Structures are given as structure tokens and as C-alpha cells.
Amino acid sequence: MIRAMSEDPIKMVDVASKPVSRRKAEAVGEVILDPSTIDKIHAGKTKKGDVLVVAEIAGIQAAKKTADIIPLCHQIPLSSVQIAYDFLEDRIRATCEVTANYTTGVEMEALVGVTTALLSIWDMVKYLEKDSEGQYPVARLEGIRVTKKVKEPL
């Protein structure tokens, strides 16, 4: 295994001289599940309770804690975090939209929020997704990406 070595010191980028602006970012991703699991989530018939409410809270909490998870991210005072879902036959698509008035963007917060929401969905229904050997032949995360980044002057 090769380890990257840099002569530059590791540091957080100094954004103090940048002007504060309105920042928005949106990230999406999907959790692929067996269609019968999707049906149970949609009907509210899972062992751990309301999957989407728990995942929404988890995604919001994670977005707020991004600087604790990603080492060189700035601690950004977020104005809003919103998680939304779309049901498809074999997947749930989650969207996380984050806004803040700050000197740097919020795309990492949106990515952490959407990924955590998807992971929470998987966690709450993993008992439905395991096969007889305890493996997950269908369940997976896909397409996690930033779909929108906006910077507007105040």
C-alpha cells in the first residue's frame, strides 16, 4: 500500500478574508432495497418504527456535525437543513438541502446529511434485507452527489 506524502502541512483553509454570502447546497443519493422492504417502509410496518422520521433526524443531526466528522471542514452555523424522500420501486431517493450565511460553502454538510439519512434507512431495515447467510444481496447506496451549489451576495 502506498501512502501519499505531502511536503505541505495539513491545515484548514483560512476563509476569514472572504465575504459572508448566502450559501445553499443540495445533495442526493439512493438506497437500493428489495421492493418488499420499500413497501413495508411506505406502509410504516417495520420493527424499529418510522424509518423516514428517524432518518430525517439523523440526516439533520449529521449535517450539523459535519466538522466533527470531516477533519478540515469549517464549523458552519447552518440556517436550515431539510431532508426529503422519493419512493421508487426498488429504492428510496433522499435529498438534503442545506443553507447558511457564511464565508464558505455547505456542500459537505449536504453530502454528510444525505449519506447519513440513507445509512439510517438501511440500519432500520437491515433485518429485512439479510439473506439466509446474513449477507445483503440487494441493499446498497448509489448516486451520492452534489446536485446544486449556490452562492448569493447578502
C-alpha positions as CSV (number, residue, x, y, z in Angstrom):
1,M,0.0,0.0,0.0
2,I,1.3,3.4,-0.9
3,R,0.7,6.3,1.5
4,A,0.5,9.8,0.0
5,M,3.2,12.1,1.4
6,S,3.0,15.8,1.0
7,E,5.6,18.4,1.8
8,D,2.8,20.9,2.5
9,P,1.5,21.0,6.1
10,I,-2.1,19.8,6.7
11,K,-4.2,22.8,7.5
12,M,-7.7,24.2,7.5
13,V,-8.1,26.8,4.7
14,D,-8.3,30.4,6.2
15,V,-11.6,31.9,5.0
16,A,-11.6,34.9,7.3
17,S,-11.0,37.4,4.4
18,K,-13.9,36.1,2.3
19,P,-17.2,38.0,2.5
20,V,-20.2,36.3,4.1
21,S,-22.7,35.3,1.5
22,R,-25.9,33.2,1.3
23,R,-24.8,29.6,0.7
24,K,-27.0,26.7,-0.4
25,A,-26.2,23.2,-1.4
26,E,-28.3,20.1,-2.3
27,A,-27.1,16.5,-2.4
28,V,-29.0,13.4,-3.4
29,G,-28.4,9.7,-3.1
30,E,-30.3,6.4,-3.2
31,V,-30.6,3.4,-1.0
32,I,-31.5,0.3,-3.1
33,L,-33.7,-2.2,-1.3
34,D,-35.8,-5.2,-2.0
35,P,-39.2,-3.9,-3.2
36,S,-41.0,-5.7,-0.3
37,T,-38.8,-3.7,2.1
38,I,-39.8,-0.5,0.3
39,D,-43.5,-1.5,0.7
40,K,-43.0,-2.1,4.5
41,I,-41.3,1.3,4.9
42,H,-44.1,3.1,2.9
43,A,-46.8,1.3,5.0
44,G,-45.0,2.0,8.3
45,K,-44.6,-1.7,9.1
46,T,-41.0,-2.0,10.4
47,K,-39.8,-3.2,13.8
48,K,-37.9,-0.1,14.7
49,G,-40.6,2.5,14.0
50,D,-41.0,5.3,11.5
51,V,-37.9,4.8,9.2
52,L,-38.2,8.1,7.4
53,V,-38.6,10.2,10.5
54,V,-35.6,8.7,12.2
55,A,-33.5,9.0,9.0
56,E,-34.6,12.6,8.7
57,I,-33.5,13.4,12.2
58,A,-30.2,11.5,11.7
59,G,-29.5,13.4,8.4
60,I,-30.2,16.8,10.0
61,Q,-28.0,15.9,13.0
62,A,-25.2,14.7,10.8
63,A,-25.2,17.8,8.7
64,K,-24.9,19.9,11.8
65,K,-21.9,17.8,13.0
66,T,-20.0,17.7,9.6
67,A,-17.0,19.5,11.1
68,D,-16.7,16.7,13.7
69,I,-16.7,14.0,11.0
70,I,-14.6,15.6,8.2
71,P,-11.4,16.8,9.8
72,L,-10.7,20.0,7.8
73,C,-14.2,21.3,7.3
74,H,-15.2,24.5,8.9
75,Q,-17.8,24.7,11.7
76,I,-20.6,26.5,9.8
77,P,-23.6,27.9,11.6
78,L,-26.3,26.4,9.5
79,S,-29.6,28.3,8.9
80,S,-31.5,25.2,7.7
81,V,-31.3,21.6,6.8
82,Q,-34.1,19.8,5.0
83,I,-34.3,16.1,4.1
84,A,-36.9,14.9,1.6
85,Y,-37.6,11.4,0.1
86,D,-39.0,10.0,-3.1
87,F,-40.1,6.4,-3.3
88,L,-39.3,4.3,-6.4
89,E,-40.0,0.6,-6.9
90,D,-36.6,-0.6,-5.6
91,R,-35.2,2.4,-3.9
92,I,-35.6,5.5,-1.9
93,R,-34.0,8.7,-3.2
94,A,-33.1,11.1,-0.4
95,T,-32.3,14.8,-0.9
96,C,-30.6,17.0,1.6
97,E,-30.7,20.8,1.2
98,V,-28.6,23.0,3.5
99,T,-28.4,26.8,3.8
100,A,-26.1,29.1,5.7
101,N,-24.9,32.7,5.7
102,Y,-21.1,32.1,5.8
103,T,-17.8,32.5,4.1
104,T,-17.5,29.0,2.6
105,G,-19.9,26.6,1.0
106,V,-22.1,23.9,2.6
107,E,-21.8,21.1,0.1
108,M,-20.0,18.8,2.6
109,E,-22.9,19.3,5.0
110,A,-25.4,18.3,2.4
111,L,-23.4,15.2,1.4
112,V,-23.0,14.1,5.1
113,G,-26.6,14.8,5.7
114,V,-27.9,12.7,2.8
115,T,-25.5,9.9,3.3
116,T,-26.4,9.6,7.0
117,A,-30.1,9.6,6.2
118,L,-29.6,6.8,3.7
119,L,-27.4,4.8,6.2
120,S,-30.1,5.2,8.8
121,I,-32.8,3.8,6.5
122,W,-30.5,0.8,5.8
123,D,-29.9,0.3,9.5
124,M,-33.5,0.3,10.4
125,V,-34.5,-2.3,7.8
126,K,-31.3,-4.4,7.6
127,Y,-33.1,-7.3,9.2
128,L,-35.5,-7.4,6.2
129,E,-32.6,-7.2,3.7
130,K,-30.3,-10.0,5.0
131,D,-30.3,-13.3,3.2
132,S,-30.0,-16.8,4.9
133,E,-26.2,-16.3,5.2
134,G,-26.5,-12.8,6.8
135,Q,-25.4,-11.0,3.6
136,Y,-27.0,-8.1,1.8
137,P,-27.5,-9.2,-1.8
138,V,-29.7,-6.2,-2.8
139,A,-29.1,-3.4,-0.3
140,R,-26.6,-0.7,-1.4
141,L,-26.1,3.1,-1.6
142,E,-25.8,4.7,-5.0
143,G,-25.5,8.0,-6.7
144,I,-24.5,10.2,-3.8
145,R,-23.6,13.5,-5.3
146,V,-24.0,17.3,-5.1
147,T,-26.8,18.4,-7.4
148,K,-26.8,22.1,-6.6
149,K,-24.5,24.7,-5.1
150,V,-25.5,28.4,-4.9
151,K,-23.6,31.4,-3.6
152,E,-25.6,34.7,-3.4
153,P,-24.4,38.0,-2.1
154,L,-26.1,39.3,1.0
